[in-house]
Amino acid sequence: MKLDILLGLQWGDEGKGKVVDYLAPKYDVVARFQGGPNAGHTLEFDGIKHVLHQIPSGIFRKDIKNIIGNGVVLDPVIFKKEIEALAKYNLDVFANLFISKKAQLIIPTHRLLDAAYEVAKGKKKIGSTLKGIGPAYQDKIARQGLRVGDIVLPSFKKKYQKLVESHERILGFYKSEYELKQLETDFFESIKFLKKFELIESEYAVNDELSNGSKVLAEGAQGSLLDVDFGSYPYVTSSNTTASGACSGLGVAPNKIGEVFGIFKAYCTRVGGGPFPTELFDEDGKLMQKEGNEFGATTGRPRRCGWLDLPALKYAIMINGVTQLFMMKADVLNVFKKIKVCTGYKMEDGRIIDIMPYEIVEEKIEPILIEMEGWSTSLEGVDEFEKFPEQLRNYVYYLEQELNVPINMVSIGPDRTQTVIRGQVLAHQ
């Protein structure tokens, strides 16, 4: 079997959690391949809203194995809280959730470093979630990080203390004030809890599942435009959020990749700093934020809102090799009589371009917008694409023509039932 990948094509918050939850019954395994507690995957069903940060979104399906892969950075304190929050749903998490021994651990001083680095940046801060993600990935690259497999070794506390001492020297340089004792108490309690789970050689597990004919879905976090290599650097996350990250984050060869499902909103949002060419600062932006309830699932911060950006979306499709598109939150645009789409950029020197330029971080870029008719009506109860208002169907047709990839799902609400399928079958059946 081939490994299918599901990832976001914008700056995160595209609705990946809902789509994974919707697709999950078609798969035997759902695996997270990068990121950590900075992710916020929202699922809504039976009138209840769930937000997962580190746990794969297949966890609510009892027949699905969920794997936290080696590319993830895991905060055991947040992980323990997540598991405890799921207790009321009677899920057998110990039977259905597996954790890679090679996943990196986030320790308390990673979060302290994250805050210190962000303060030091001043006005140029990147808008970090302050979850310790960046410092944890730094230690991974510096070859001094702790991994989940270390927690069962006799040398774990010695390794931990050595890393903390390294961090404290840096915190001293930044003159940071902190109290570590309670943080460490919570951390080591969470480590005891983490040991209750099956810690695995995840690269073998995933490849064995594929060899045995299992259907495996790789779940990405954040969005492609936040990729550490291909995003708007330095306003990016610390991992590879693109399809290539699934190979390195799960130990799967490129020739084993099947479908690449790309998720995008019918408009754009972004949390934190960084360029956002189509950002709206007017009443339309406020209305979009209100209608979309655009506040971060992890941080609660308000999201910046703007019109759909085609050059950015085409770029993300290209670098990921997207085979199918899923458009989310079409219902948020119900209230707009006119809808705009960015088709290119005007640079400071007057050039008109239709690609994502390197200079996007440094230059003031003016979006070139076209206007389309909105549908100005509720989509409540609509369950077939042919029943959509003509203007919405035209919007989908236009995007498909421009993007040259089929849009096979349109989401018209947060619940798993508010999903309209069109085109070819989404996954293996």
C-alpha positions in Angstrom: 0.0 0.0 0.0 0.9 3.6 -0.4 1.0 6.2 2.4 -1.5 9.1 1.9 -0.6 12.5 3.3 -3.0 15.2 4.5 -1.6 18.7 5.1 -2.5 22.4 5.2 -1.6 24.6 2.2 -1.8 28.0 4.0 -0.5 29.4 7.3 -2.2 26.6 9.4 -5.7 26.5 10.9 -7.1 25.2 7.6 -9.3 22.6 9.2 -7.1 19.5 9.0 -8.5 17.9 12.2 -12.0 17.8 10.8 -10.8 16.3 7.5 -8.7 13.6 9.2 -11.7 12.7 11.4 -13.9 12.5 8.3 -11.4 10.4 6.4 -10.4 8.2 9.3 -12.9 5.4 8.7 -11.2 4.7 5.4 -7.8 4.1 7.1 -6.3 1.6 9.5 -3.6 4.0 10.9 -3.3 7.8 11.4 0.2 9.1 12.1 1.4 12.6 13.1 4.8 13.4 11.4 5.9 16.8 12.7 5.1 19.7 15.0 4.0 19.4 18.6 1.7 21.1 21.0 1.7 24.2 18.8 -0.8 22.4 16.7 -4.5 22.7 17.4 -6.6 20.3 15.4 -10.3 20.9 16.0 -12.9 18.2 15.5 -16.6 18.7 16.1 -19.3 16.0 16.2 -22.4 15.2 18.2 -22.5 18.8 19.2 -19.2 18.6 21.0 -16.0 20.5 20.1 -12.6 18.7 20.6 -9.2 20.2 20.2 -6.2 17.9 19.8 -2.6 19.2 20.0 -0.3 16.2 19.9 -2.5 13.2 19.5 -3.5 12.1 16.0 -7.0 13.0 15.0 -8.0 9.3 14.5 -8.1 8.8 18.2 -11.9 9.0 18.4 -12.3 6.0 16.0 -11.8 2.8 18.1 -10.6 0.6 15.3 -7.8 2.9 14.2 -4.1 2.8 15.3 -2.7 6.3 16.1 1.0 6.9 15.9 3.1 9.9 17.1 6.0 9.8 14.7 9.7 10.5 15.1 9.4 14.0 13.6 7.1 15.2 16.4 8.3 17.1 19.5 6.3 15.9 22.4 5.6 17.8 25.6 4.7 15.1 28.2 2.9 17.5 30.5 0.5 18.7 27.8 0.2 15.1 26.5 -0.9 13.9 29.9 -3.5 16.7 30.1 -4.8 15.8 26.6 -5.2 12.1 27.6 -7.0 13.0 30.8 -9.4 15.2 28.9 -10.3 12.2 26.7 -11.1 10.0 29.7 -14.8 10.8 29.7 -15.2 9.4 26.2 -14.1 5.9 27.2 -11.5 5.6 24.6 -8.9 2.8 24.9 -5.9 5.1 24.3 -3.4 2.7 25.7 -4.4 0.1 23.1 -4.7 2.5 20.1 -2.0 5.1 20.7 1.7 4.5 20.0 4.6 6.8 20.5 7.9 6.8 18.6 11.0 6.3 20.7 12.7 8.8 18.4 10.3 11.6 19.0 12.0 14.5 20.7 11.0 15.6 24.2 10.1 19.1 25.2 11.3 19.8 28.7 10.4 22.8 31.0 13.4 24.9 30.1 12.5 24.7 26.4 9.4 26.8 27.2 11.5 29.2 29.3 13.9 29.6 26.4 11.1 30.1 23.9 9.8 33.0 26.0 13.2 34.5 26.4 14.0 34.4 22.7 10.7 36.0 21.8 11.1 38.9 24.3 14.6 39.5 22.9 13.3 39.9 19.4 11.2 42.9 20.4 9.2 44.3 17.5 10.5 41.5 15.2 9.1 38.7 17.3 7.7 35.8 15.1 4.6 35.2 17.2 5.7 32.0 18.8 3.1 29.9 20.6 5.7 29.8 23.5 5.3 26.0 23.7 9.0 25.3 23.5 8.8 24.0 19.9 11.7 26.0 18.4 14.2 25.3 21.3 13.3 21.6 21.2 14.0 21.4 17.5 17.2 23.4 18.0 18.5 20.8 20.5 17.5 18.1 18.0 19.7 19.7 15.3 22.5 20.4 17.8 22.4 16.7 18.7 21.8 17.3 22.4 18.1 16.8 22.7 16.3 14.1 24.7 14.1 11.6 23.0 11.1 9.6 24.2 13.1 6.4 24.2 15.5 8.0 26.7 12.9 8.0 29.5 13.3 4.2 30.1 17.1 4.4 30.3 19.0 4.5 33.6 20.9 7.6 32.4 17.7 9.6 31.7 17.9 11.9 34.7 21.6 12.5 34.2 21.0 13.4 30.5 18.1 15.6 31.6 20.2 17.5 34.1 23.0 18.1 31.7 20.6 19.6 29.2 18.9 21.8 31.8 22.3 23.2 32.9 23.0 24.1 29.3 19.7 25.9 29.1 20.2 27.7 32.3 23.5 29.2 31.1 21.5 30.7 28.1 18.7 31.9 30.3 21.3 33.6 32.5 22.6 35.4 29.5 19.1 36.7 28.8 18.7 37.6 32.5 15.5 35.6 32.6 13.7 35.1 35.9 12.0 31.8 36.4 10.9 29.2 39.0 11.8 25.7 37.8 10.9 23.5 40.7 7.1 23.1 40.2 7.6 22.8 36.4 10.0 19.9 37.0 7.6 18.2 39.4 4.8 18.3 36.8 7.3 17.1 34.1 8.5 14.1 36.0 5.0 13.1 36.9 4.1 13.3 33.2 7.1 11.1 32.4 5.8 8.4 34.7 2.5 8.6 32.9 4.2 8.5 29.4 5.8 5.2 30.4 2.4 3.6 30.5 2.1 3.8 26.7 3.7 1.5 24.2 6.9 3.2 23.0 7.8 1.9 19.5 10.2 1.8 16.7 7.7 3.8 14.6 9.6 3.7 11.3 9.3 -0.1 11.4 5.7 0.0 12.5 4.6 2.3 9.7 6.4 0.4 7.0 5.2 -2.9 8.3 1.6 -1.6 8.2 2.1 -0.6 4.6 3.7 -3.9 3.7 0.8 -5.8 5.3 -1.8 -3.8 3.2 -2.9 -1.4 5.9 -4.2 2.0 4.8 -2.1 4.7 6.5 -2.8 8.4 6.6 0.0 10.9 7.6 -1.4 13.9 9.4 0.5 17.2 9.1 0.4 20.1 11.5 0.6 23.9 10.9 0.6 24.8 7.2 2.9 24.6 4.1 3.6 28.4 4.2 5.1 27.9 7.7 7.6 25.3 6.5 11.1 26.1 7.9 12.6 25.9 4.4 9.7 27.1 2.1 7.7 29.4 4.3 8.1 33.1 4.9 11.3 32.7 6.9 11.9 33.7 9.7 8.2 33.9 10.4 7.8 30.1 10.2 7.6 27.1 12.4 10.6 24.9 13.2 9.8 21.8 11.2 9.1 20.7 7.6 5.3 21.0 7.3 5.3 19.9 3.6 5.0 16.4 2.1 8.7 15.8 2.4 8.3 16.1 6.1 6.1 13.0 6.1 9.0 11.0 4.7 11.5 12.1 7.3 9.0 12.4 10.1 7.8 8.8 9.7 10.7 7.0 8.0 8.8 6.4 4.8 10.5 6.4 1.4 9.3 8.9 -1.3 8.2 6.1 -3.6 5.7 4.9 -1.0 3.7 8.2 -1.1 0.2 7.9 -2.7 -2.4 10.6 -2.5 -1.4 14.1 -1.2 -4.6 15.8 0.2 -4.2 19.6 0.4 -6.5 21.5 2.7 -7.2 25.2 2.3 -9.7 27.7 3.5 -12.0 29.5 1.0 -10.1 32.6 2.3 -6.9 33.1 4.2 -5.9 33.5 7.9 -2.6 33.8 9.7 -1.7 33.9 13.4 1.4 35.8 14.7 3.8 37.9 12.7 5.0 37.6 9.1 3.8 38.8 5.6 0.2 38.4 4.6 -0.4 40.1 1.2 -4.2 39.8 1.2 -4.7 40.8 4.8 -7.8 42.9 5.4 -7.8 45.8 7.9 -11.4 47.0 7.1 -14.9 45.9 8.1 -14.7 42.9 5.7 -11.7 41.6 7.7 -13.6 42.0 11.0 -16.7 40.3 9.5 -14.6 37.4 8.2 -13.0 37.0 11.7 -16.4 37.0 13.4 -18.1 34.7 11.0 -15.2 32.2 10.9 -14.7 32.4 14.7 -11.0 33.0 13.8 -9.2 32.6 17.1 -6.3 30.2 17.6 -7.3 26.7 18.8 -4.0 26.5 20.7 -3.4 30.1 21.8 -6.8 31.7 21.6 -5.1 34.6 19.7 -7.2 36.4 17.0 -6.3 35.3 13.5 -5.5 37.9 10.8 -8.0 37.5 7.9 -7.8 38.1 4.2 -8.9 37.0 0.7 -7.7 33.8 -0.9 -4.2 34.1 -2.3 -3.8 32.1 -5.5 0.0 32.6 -6.0 0.6 31.3 -2.4 -1.8 28.4 -2.9 -0.3 27.4 -6.3 3.2 27.5 -4.6 2.0 25.1 -1.8 0.4 22.8 -4.3 3.6 22.7 -6.3 6.0 21.9 -3.5 3.7 19.2 -2.0 2.7 17.5 -5.2 -1.0 17.8 -4.2 -3.3 15.4 -5.9 -6.7 16.4 -4.4 -7.9 19.6 -2.8 -10.4 20.1 0.1 -11.8 23.5 0.5 -12.8 24.4 4.1 -15.1 27.1 5.6 -17.0 28.0 2.5 -19.9 28.9 4.8 -17.9 31.8 6.3 -18.2 33.7 2.9 -22.0 33.4 3.0 -22.3 37.0 4.3 -20.3 38.6 1.5 -22.1 40.1 -1.6 -18.7 40.3 -3.3 -15.7 38.0 -3.0 -12.2 38.8 -4.0 -9.3 36.6 -5.0 -5.6 37.5 -5.3 -4.2 36.5 -8.7 -0.8 38.2 -8.5 1.4 40.7 -6.7 2.7 44.1 -7.5 6.2 44.6 -6.2 7.8 47.8 -4.9 9.6 48.3 -8.3 6.3 48.0 -10.2 6.8 44.4 -11.4 3.7 42.2 -11.7 4.4 38.6 -10.7 2.4 35.5 -10.0 4.9 33.6 -7.9 5.8 33.6 -4.2 8.9 35.9 -4.2 11.9 35.6 -1.8 11.4 39.3 -1.1 7.9 38.8 0.4 9.2 39.3 3.9 11.2 42.5 3.3 9.1 44.3 0.6 5.6 45.8 0.8 3.7 43.7 -1.7 0.4 44.8 -3.2 -2.1 42.1 -4.0 -3.8 42.2 -7.4 -7.4 41.2 -6.8 -10.3 40.2 -9.0 -13.9 40.4 -7.8 -16.6 37.6 -8.0 -20.2 37.5 -7.1 -21.0 36.1 -3.6 -23.8 33.7 -2.9 -25.3 35.7 0.0 -27.3 32.8 1.4 -27.1 30.1 4.1 -25.7 26.7 3.2 -27.5 25.0 6.1 -28.8 21.6 5.2 -27.1 21.5 1.7 -25.7 18.0 1.2 -24.9 17.9 -2.6 -22.6 20.0 -4.7 -25.3 20.5 -7.3 -27.5 22.1 -4.7 -24.9 24.8 -3.9 -25.8 28.3 -5.1 -24.6 29.0 -8.6 -22.1 31.6 -7.4 -20.4 29.1 -5.0 -20.2 26.5 -7.7 -18.6 29.1 -10.0 -16.1 29.9 -7.3 -15.1 26.2 -7.0 -14.9 25.9 -10.8 -12.8 29.0 -11.1 -10.3 27.8 -8.4 -10.1 24.3 -10.0 -9.2 25.9 -13.4 -6.6 28.1 -11.9 -5.1 25.5 -9.6 -5.3 22.5 -12.0 -6.2 20.2 -9.2 -9.7 18.8 -8.4 -11.5 20.1 -5.4 -13.2 16.9 -4.1 -14.5 18.2 -0.8 -16.2 21.4 0.3 -16.8 22.0 4.0 -19.8 24.1 4.9 -19.6 23.9 8.7 -17.6 22.6 11.6 -19.5 19.3 12.2 -18.3 16.2 10.5 -21.8 15.9 8.8 -21.4 19.4 7.2 -19.2 18.0 4.4 -20.0 17.9 0.7 -18.2 15.4 -1.4 -17.8 15.7 -5.2 -15.5 14.2 -7.9 -13.6 11.0 -7.5 -13.3 8.8 -4.4 -11.2 10.5 -1.7 -9.2 7.5 -0.6 -8.7 3.8 -1.1 -11.8 1.8 -0.7 
